[in-house]
């Protein structure tokens, strides 16, 4: 599968890596794994989806936020790999959803990230996952997604 063609077919442009907001690195290579730090729904340096899902944002907006955060994870992954053929598989993602008080569909929100990864990578994009509801996230972001990927060294 040609990942660059698949991304183009899906209309996805891999952006530049977002500058870290605090004292951490965007990703860390350890053996044959890349650990991608939590990424927010940022585009061109701006939070695109801010607020609590189930309060200020609806489910569909939360899913788009998760999709954008996953695209930002792919930016870190690609910057580290330089070549998509080195990707063995996406192992796990963890998604944090800034949730309204009575919102319980965090798993559906993070499907925005999971479905994107499967669309882009097929079987290699299927992964283990956790989806958590939280009271607040940096910059009032609707969600944050972190990723672990296995690569060929």
Beta strands, then each sheet from edge to edge (+ up, - down):
strand 1: 27-30
strand 2: 33-40
strand 3: 42-43
strand 4: 46-47
strand 5: 87-98
strand 6: 128-134
strand 7: 143-151
sheet 1: 1+ 2- 7+ 5- 6-
sheet 2: 3+ 4-
end
